[in-house]
Amino acid sequence: MCDDSLRKEYEALGITAPVYEYGVKILEKLEERFREIDRTAEYNQLRVIRAMQECRVSEACLLGTTGYGYNDLGRDTLERVYAKVFHTEDALVRPQITCGTHALALALMSNLRPGDELLSPVGKPYDTLEEVIGIRPSRGSLAEYGISYRQVDLLADGGFDYEKIRENITEKTRLVTIQRSKGYQTRPTLSVERIGELIAFVKGIKPDVICMVDNCYGEFVEEREPGDVGADMVVGSLIKNPGGGLAPIGGYIAGTGECVENAACRLTSPGLAKEVGASLGVLKDFYQGLFLAPTVTAAALKGAIFAANLYQSLGYGVTPDGSESRHDIIQAITLGSPEAVVAFCQGIQAAAPVDSHVTPQPWDMPGYDARVIMAAGAFVSGSSIELSADGPIKPPYTVYFQGGLTWPHARFGILRSLQSLADSGLVKKEMCGGKEEGERDCRKTSK
Ligand SMILES: *Cc1c(COP(=O)(O)O)cnc(C)c1O
């Protein structure tokens, strides 16, 4: 066994020697970073195991219920496990929560009442929440129910605009929503520490305000979660980090007993709350996914850091950059042309275990103002903890890359994206075009 067998296998998958070697050179500088990530994963793995042991997860918990789902031992135990892992009083973890947007909408709609006001002190929230809140008029939005909304943007340097936040907390303010991940914006992602500073500031002005954190893409990236720094509700999707790639559907709301009870009354019905909601057959995947989530998140994180360093060294704009500390798993790469966005995404698709033979094309997606291309050859449809990428076909031609259930797959996917760019003649000269001695053309000559 030597490097040679590895190189040959990459070659069999269409990675030429110069692309492989370029990746190796980048990786040599990342050993220390990767060790830190492994350490965080180990710490979080132990936290998850301890929570499962303390809640006495048993084989019977892995079975599901049907019908009303009364006395669903596995469901109720899993919710206690989530509460322990996220350091909150209680949690709602259900397959009936269909996605991240649904979990966030549920948390908001169940904890706000007509006349209340919602404040986002971190700028514009995730796209899909615009319709939930009613920033874009929409049927059933919070605005339709007489719940108003205010927003304070971040300062130019990414800092909190404390003065404006203070001005915008009024007697009506009931809930403050804080999005941890930058999502598809250019602002920095918030660390748990910074979230804690913001929550402390808000509570200093109005102690009874509910502080909710949109935790999507942030779970297990750090050793702490927003529940450790005073969040009243922590909300996310199970087809991202905490589902570990195994959860086939679902969302969670971890928080104070009262916030979670409100959410349960809205999800099912007043009076029924958490008592109903059959788990069907998903519990084993929810438990096992949570068990795997720390190391799966670590794999995705290594992929993001590898991609940042690789593309940065080729002269592309990357956010976060190769050396920044990480608080979510998303990597933005600005490729500068529509052809490059398409080639990148086609490369990611070609590295997939499922649907690798499919060639993604840009299309007019509902709700977007430009054509969008998406690459995802996933076991769970739309799962973005699996290796995936997407980009709107508009300047500055940025792709958003995330996921990878294993580090080897993330590594292969990124090399495959670079190969795809190289094959289309789109990679900067330093890497491919030079005719100096010892340099080979990285473009495929056959096939
Ligand atoms: C993915 C995401 C959402 C929405 O989740 P969906 O499952 O796509 O509905 C909300 N906020 C952030 C920050 C996200 O990354």
The ligand as an ORCA input file, in Angstrom:
! r2SCAN-3c Opt
* xyz 0 1
  C     -31.064     25.686      5.108
  C     -31.348     26.870      5.949
  C     -32.654     27.246      6.268
  C     -33.873     26.567      5.705
  O     -33.862     25.204      5.742
  P     -34.624     24.336      4.624
  O     -34.507     22.975      5.178
  O     -33.915     24.532      3.344
  O     -36.029     24.809      4.582
  C     -32.820     28.335      7.088
  N     -31.771     29.034      7.555
  C     -30.506     28.713      7.254
  C     -29.375     29.524      7.793
  C     -30.248     27.620      6.436
  O     -28.999     27.293      6.132
*
